[in-house]
Structure formats: C-alpha cells, structure tokens
C-alpha cells in the first residue's frame, strides 16, 4: 500500500504498459479467442485507463494538493488526453486504427479510476470523507 503513495514507479510502469499494449499489431492477436468477443476492446481500454488514473491519483494525492477534486479532474483530463493521444499515435504510426469509441472508453476508465481512488484509503489523507 505504501509503494503506491511513495513512488512514481507503479504509475510510470503502467503508463509504459499502456503504450506498449496499444502499440501492438492487432494481427498478432488474431488467434486470441478473447479478442473476438464484441466490445472486449472497449473493456480493455476502460480497465487500462481506470488503473492508470487510480495509480496516478493515489501518487499525486500524497503530494500537497489543496483541492482533491481539482487533482482528480486533472488526472481524468490527463488520462483522457493520453488516451486520445494514443488513438492518434495508432492512426499514424501503427497498423491499428483510430477510434473515438476507444477514446471515450479511455476517458470513462480514467473517471472511474479517479472515483475509486477517492473512495479508497489512497484518497483519504486523514479527512472525514462522508
């Protein structure tokens, strides 16, 4: 538990994992039966960015941010921007395609992860959070 709050490494490694995962050639995943399920791609995007925002919000919340809600909005905005940036990266530099729906799943995942950190011990810095 302390590792998430005291180090940037978990969040940085997850950010790199997202870049790697979203840069992979989809033709190499053609044999995976799970990828043939409708909507699984959106669920994967949602989960990747929920964890992304949870890790970054947990880490940054330990810093001296006066307004936790402002911090969480910042993390959501950064997650959404990173997600859309990855969509453009896929369009121009990989064989993958651009999808606004993937970008929306990224943004919704970032919002869910930020909400989850607010409700977790990582979001509570000793204040009453009724």
Steps between C-alpha positions, in 0.01 A plus 500: 500500500780738587671435163219669305523813711878527529624423150428605144610161367167313506325781310790547257522128427124482442520799265772320301294179500208690346728638230633153424157333503340762276796490260479125441406376155142369516580236237715323758197476728278344235521153650395613847139394545439766766568780249217370282239589765302810404588799715797337674730762347303778670506313831878461474538874430273579795700280738839624378406861564315433825819351641703785344297769674481304826879468517569862406230642727621288793856622446419866438250512784791440737655824375380829642188561294261728681195398302454126450215547250717723284773236508256228395369715213860556392568125503181432301599766244852357473363147460256610230773697320742206518229269366418726205869557441547125478216479249677753277827316552331177388359670192826646377774270632351150530281270297216558748211732430374815670179466702309770683324220689832375635579857606165521678567170676838640608340815642228304681765267643701799621190640670423163662857461627498851645168435673638172638808667645283761668302223672812301592754549779732653237264794462444556868775713650350500848197710418143399567370386161133437560 
